[in-house]
Amino acid sequence: MIGDFETLDNDTRESHLLRNNIGLWDIFDCIERSGGNQDTAIKKAKYNSFENLLNEYSRIEYLVFNSKNAHDWFCEDHPEIVRLGTPKIVRLQSSSGSNGWFNGGEDWSLFFKSIGIEYQ
């Protein structure tokens, strides 16, 4: 079961994710921002190699993006992976504190339930 990660320490979060075969990986290797922490402040970005990730971990079933921007950037930069249809590409609402319409992670909960993982 995956619960309210905000209340957990990092070691507990990591163990929950690993127990459920979930890995975290950022789409960017590095970025430059011009003031602020918002996506709109990103001016230069170097992508991580999704090709290498998928070659090394060929059993990945889903790439789940934690925002519209991350999803759109990935799709723009990796159309060949999107065309393959595997792994499945899923965009969920951003869990960022600046996202006022997150609605308590309802779409996250529905997604995890659809793949057999309880999420609260």
Number of C-alpha atoms within 10 A of each C-alpha: 12 15 13 10 13 8 9 11 9 11 8 12 16 16 12 16 14 12 10 14 9 13 10 10 13 12 17 14 11 11 12 11 14 11 10 9 9 11 10 11 13 14 11 10 13 11 14 14 13 16 12 10 12 15 11 10 10 11 10 16 12 14 17 18 20 17 16 13 14 18 18 13 13 19 15 11 11 14 10 11 17 15 9 9 10 15 16 13 16 13 18 17 18 19 16 11 8 9 11 10 11 16 11 12 17 13 14 21 16 15 18 15 13 10 9 11 14 15 16 16
